[in-house]
Amino acid sequence: MKAIAITHILQMEPSLTQITLRGWVRSFRSNRFIALNDGSTINNIQCVVDFENFDEAVLKEVTTGAAIEVKGTLVASQGQGQDVEIQVSDIEVLGKADPEEVKLTILSPKRHSLEKLREQAHLRVRTNTFGAIMRVRSKLSFAIHEYFQKNDFYYMHTPIITGSDAEGAGEMFRVTNLDPVKPPLTDDGSVNYAEDFFEKETNLTVSGQLEAETYAMGLGKVYTFGPTFRAENSNTSRHLAEFWMIEPEVAFNDLADNMDLAEDFIKYVVNYALENCADDLEFLENRLLQEEKSKPQAERSEMALRDKLKFVLENNFKRVSYTEAIDILKSSKPNKKKKFKYLIEEWGADLQSEHERFLVEKHFKCPVILFDYPAKIKAFYMRLNDDGKTVRAMDVLFPGIGEIVGGSQREERYDVLKEKMAAMDISEEELHWYLDLRKFGTCVHSGFGLGFERLVLFVTGMGNIRDVIPYPRTPGNASF
């Protein structure tokens, strides 16, 4: 008999028909009540055993963490806490588990710290917290594809291995097939990449944007959703060396269109999570409330998790120029009283997370889109404004996160792009194909990048980005 997922069983009416379910034992009380979970929902189902009619040897193997198959009928529950339960007729132990080991690793009555669970990344999804996070992550992934497909975008796969640096930052992981001990050398003693697999220097991608632009110029509206890599030595709660990026690119869209798209897209996926992850978000919200009880009042969130998500849906994102934001920050109390770690003293400063969060959480009290940044602190491909000193860039700022989206109107003018590349010492030969786009029916076009893990971080209310990706890659850590 085919097993039925617990998430579906909990929505069924009591019936005399026998059903089969499989899962892992969360607890077994009084040799009678099994709490079973199969990962399909945060909720367990209670399986009631008439132990006097069961083989004692089998029941001894029904321990916390064991995988079992249960057959029985779904009946109205006699106890509190659930509407239905399983009246068990048969149990088969599929995989034993040592209850002491299970307690030491994941399912301890005394909750393990999130940091401890990162050391057990292969097992942590068995906990309520990580089960909830990963179900939400999966639903958000689906919502992203659904949004773009509904809006006539084409999904494209951009290269993972690339010879170009889209950000011009140089913080990339090198890909090579050369002997690490005795690589071939040129006459001047440097590594001879002409003898490497691709016959040139190659790296893991930091962004699929440049390649996506080429396809937007033929398909009109495209998006990428794939892994990207940064070799920054940033050991913080907001950075990963490997993460997933969503990057739409749209022909004929200017910066205002780009801001509209980002706001509409974010609201769609957040609303999807609220509608389709209700039980998990309720659990994560309660978890957050319990966690914050130990914090000083000033450090606690002003809104509960689901209220914060609804707040994003119910408020228009405030659109503010970089110049206006700098004036606000310069005259703010934290800046005047030197409470900011990075003081804002003059126009042209690169805003930090503390500044972004101040604008969102304290000043405007709503999501903010900053635009028209100084050209000197932004990438070469962003369209230069008529003032010659700012570019058509935008960042979407969220409470608790800071920047969640970065994007721009792209520089579509051949001569201007060529000049900017030369000024930033970006190889024209390496990116000849990117320049070529401006010679074959160039047009205004725009796009943005959204770090998927930061979106999951915001929706789940978690505090560390390492807890919203299955196997985090960070400086000094490539375990599992």
N, C-alpha and C positions, 0 to 999 in steps of 0.2 A: 504494500500500500504506500502511495506517495505521501511524503511528509508535508504538512502544511506549516507555513511560517507563522510564528506566534503573533506577529502584528495583525495577521488576518484572523487568526483564531479569536483574538480578543474582541473582534468586531462581529463575531458570529452569534447567532441565537442558540440557546441550549438545544441539544438534539440527542436522540437515542442512537444516531449513527456513530459507529466507531471511527475515530480519527487517529492519525499517527503524527507525532512531532519529535524533533530531535534538537538537542541543545546541550548547554553546559550547566551543571548544577551550581547555583549560587548559594543555596543553603538547604539543609535537610534537618527539619526540626521534629523532635519527639518520635522519630522513626516513622513519621506519618506524612509530613508536609514538605514536598520538594518544591523549591522555587527554581524554575527553569527559565533560561534565557538563551535565545539562539542568534542574538545580534541584530535581528530585524527591527527591534524596538527597544527603547530603554526599559520598558515594562516587562517584568517577569510574569509567568503564568504559574499559578499554584496547582500542583499535581498531588492529589490526595491518595495515599496508599493504605489499603487495608492490610497492615503488616502481618496479621495473624495468618493470612492466606498467601504469603509470599515466602520464597526461599530466603532464609536468613543470610546465606552466603552472598546472594546477589545484593541484598540491602546493605551489607557491610561495605560493598564496593561503590555505593552511591554516596560519594564524598564530594566536598566542595571542589569544583574545577573539573570533575569527571564528565566525559561526554556520554550521554545516554540516549536511547530511543525509548519513547513512551507510547503505549497504545491505550486508548480508553475513550470514554464518552464525555462530551462537554455538557456540564450541568450548571444550574444556577448555584452560585456560591452561598454557603451557609454562614461564612465568616465575613468580617469586615475587610475593606481594602481592595476588594475585587468583585466584579459582577458575576463572572463565570470562573469555573475551575474544571480541571480534568479529574474524572473518577477513573483511576488507573486500573487497567486489567492486566497489563504486561509491561515489564521493564527489561531492556537489554543494555548492559554496560558496553559501550563501544570503545571507550578509552579511559583507563584508570588515571587518577591523579592523587599524588601524595598531599593530603590536606595541610600538613605542616609546611611543605615547600610552597604550596599555593599561598599560604598566609605570609610567608617570608617575602614573596615576590610581589604579588598584586592584590589579592583579595583579603587584605588584612582588616579585621574589625577596626583597628587603629589605622586611620588613613595614611598611606604613604605620601611623602611629599612628591610634587611634580618632578622635582629634580631627580629624586630616587627612581621614579618611574621611567625617566629618560634612559636610565641604564638598563631598563628592561623593555626597550622599545618594541621587541618582538612579542611581548606579552601584554603591554599596557592597554591595548585596544579591548582587552577583556573587562577592564574597569568601566564603570558607568560613565565617568567623565570622558574618557577617550572614545568610548563607543559613541557617545552623543556627538562629540566633536567631528568624528570621521563620517558619521551619517549626515551631519549638516554640510560638511565639505563636499560629499558626494552630490547632495541635492543642489548645492550652489553651482557645482560644475555643470550639472544638467541645465539649470536655469540660464547659465551663460550661453550655452549652445542654443537653447530654445529662443532666447531673446534675439540673437543675431539671425537665426534661421527664419524667424517670424518677420524680421525686418529686411529680408532679401539680401543678406550678406552671404558671401561665399567663404567657407572655411578653407584655409590654406596651411600647408605644413612648410614652415621655413627651415633652413638648414640648421642643424645642431653644430656642425663643424663649419667654420667660416674663416676666411682670410681677412675680413674687415672688422673694424671696431666701431660699431654704430655710435657709441657714446663718446669716442675720442678720449676715453679715460685711461686706457692701457692696462686696467686691472683685470686681466683675462687669464684663463687657464690654458696653457699650451698643450697642443695635441701633437705628439711625435712618435715615430716608429724607430728613431735612431737609437743606437747603443748608448745607454746612459753613462757608461763608464768611459768608453772611448768613441765618442761621436766623430764623424769625419769633419775635418777642419779646412777652412780656406787658407790661402797663402798668408793672410794677415792674422791667422790664429783663431778666428771666430768660427762658430758652428756652421757647417755647410748644409743649409737646409735644401739646397738643390738636390741632395741625395736622399732627402726624406720621402715618405710615402706620397705626399702631394706635391713634392718638388718645390715647396715654399713653406714659409712659416704659417701655421694654422692654429686656431684656438677654438675653445668652446664658446658658443654665442652668448653675448650679453643682451641681445635683443633681436627680434625678427623684423623690426620696423622697416629697415631699408629695403629688404626683399619684399615686404608686404606692400610698400609704396609702388613697387614695379607692377604688382598684380592689380592694385587699385586703378592703375592707369590703363588697364585692359578690361577689368571686370567691374569697375565702378566702386563696389563696396566689398571689402574683404576683412577677415579677422584671423588672427593667430591665437592659439591657446596652447602653450607648450613650455617645456623647461628652459630656463636661462641660468647663466652662471656668472658669478662675480668673485674675483680673487682678492676682495678687500679683506684686510685683517681686522674685521669689525666683530669683536666678541660682545655683542649687545643683545638685548631682548627683542630687537627689531630687525636684525639682519641675518640672512642665510647666505651660504655660498652657492646653493642650488635652490631655485624656487621657480614657481610657475607664473607666467605672464599672459595677460589678455591684451592683445594689441589690435584694435580696429584701425583701418585706414580707409578714407572715403574721398574719392575724386569729387571736385566741385564744392566741397565743404570749406567754409572759412572758419575763423576762430569762434565766432558766435555759434555756428552750427555745431562745432566740436564740443563746446560747453553744454549745449542742449542735449547732445548725444550722451555725454558722460553722465549728466544728471538723470536722464531718462533710464539709461542702462542700470545705474546703481539702484535706483528706486525699484526697478523691475525685479532685480535679483534679491534685494532685501525683502521685498513683499512676498516673493516666492518662498523664501525661508520661513517667514512668519506664518504663511498659510500651510506649508508642508512639513514643518519640523516642530510643531507645537509642543509635543511632549519633551523633546530634547531641549528646546529653548527654555521651557519651564524648569527643567532639571538644572540647566546651566545657570539660569537666573538665581535659583535658590542656593546653588553652590556658591555663587559670587556673593550673595547676601551674607551667608555664613562666614565666608572668608574675610569679608570686610568688617565684620564685628570686632575683629582683633586690631583693626587699624584706627588711628586717631580720626576724629570726625572730619578734619580738613582734607584727609587723603581718601575719603570714601566717595564713591560715584554719586553725583547729584540725582541720577535717574536709574531706575531698575533697568535690566538689560532689554527687555521687550519694549519698555517705554522709550528707550534710546533709539531702538530700531524704528518705532513708530514716529518718533520725532523727525528722523531723516525723511520719512515718507510724507509727513504732513507739512514740512517747511520747504519753501523755495530756497535753493542754495544762493547765498549772498555773493554777488560778483563785485570784486574790489580790485582796483589796480595795485600793482606792487608799490607804486609811489605813495598812494594813499595809505597802504598798510605800513610802510616805513614811518610815515608821519604819526600814525596811531601808536606804533611801538615805541618810537623815540620819546613821546610824551606820556607813555604809560607809567603807572606806579612802580611795577617791577623793574623797569629800566632806570627810572630816576633814583630808586632806592638801591640800585645795583643788586637786585635779586636774581636777574637773569644771569646764567653762567656766561653767555655770550652777549655782551652789551651792544645795543644798536646805537651807533654813533653817527653813521652817515649813509646816504643813498648808495646803493651798490653792494650792501652787505648780503651775504648768502644766508637766507633764513634757516634757523635750526628748528628742531621739533618743539622746543619750548616756546618759540615765537609763534609757530603755527597753531599750537594748542591754545595759547593765550587769545589769539584772534577768534578762534572757534568757540572756546569754552567760557571765556570771561567777557570778551568785548561784544561780539555779534550774537553769541549764544545760538548759533545755527551753523550748518555746514557752509563753508566758504570756498569760492573759486577765486584764486588770485590770478591775475593776468598781466601781460606786458612787463616782463622781467628785464633786467639789464642784460644786454647781449653778452657781456664778458663772463657771466656766470652760467650761461646756457650753451647747449650743443650747437654745432655748426649748421645743422639742417633747418634751424628755426627761422621763420621769415622775418627779415629786418624791417622794422617800422620806419616811417618817413623821418622820424627824429634822428635816425642813425645811431641811437644808443640803446634802444630797447627792441625786444623781439616779441613776436606774437605767440608767446608761451602761456601755458596755464597749468596750475596745480589745484587739485581738489583736496581740501583739508577737512578732516573729520575729528570729532571729539575722541579723546583717548588715544588717537593714532597719529595725528598730524597728517602729513601728505599720504594720500591713498591712491591718487591718480596724477600722472604727469603727462602733459601732451602739448601740442602746438599746431599752428598752421605751418606747413612746410614751405621752405624757400623754393618757389617754382621758377625763379628767374635765373637763367643760365649764368649770366655774367656776375650777378651778385653772389650766387652760390660758389662760383669759381674763386672769387675774391676772398670769401669767408674761409674756404678750405685752405687757400694759400696762407692767410693770416694765422690760421690755427695749425699750420704745418701738417695738414692731412693730405696724404698722397693722392694726387689726381689720377695717377696711373692705376692705383689699386681700386679706386672708385669710379673708373671711367664709365662704367655701366650706369651708375647712379646719376652722373652728369648727363649722360645720353638721354635720360628721360625728359630733360628740359629742352631737347632738340626735336622731339617727336610728339608734337601736340601737347605742349606743356599747359597746365591749368592749375588754378588754386586747388589745394588739397590739404587735408588735415587728419590727424589721428592722435591717439593717446595710448599710454601703457598703464595697466592696473596690476599691481602685484597681488596675485590671488591669495597668498597667505595673509596679507594685511587685511584683505576683505574678510577672510575666515576669522581672523583675530577679532575684528570688529563685531561680526555677527555672533560669535560665541562668547564674547566678553573675556576671553583669556588674556593673560598679561604677558606671555612670552611666545614669540613666533615659533619657537622650537616645539611647542605643544600643539600646533595646528597642522603639522606635516608629518606623515608617517615615520620617516627616517631623516631627521635633520642633519644637514651637512654644514658644519661650522669649523672655524680654525681649530685644528688639532683633533677633529672628530669626523671620521668616516666609518664609524662602526656599523655593522649589520650589512 
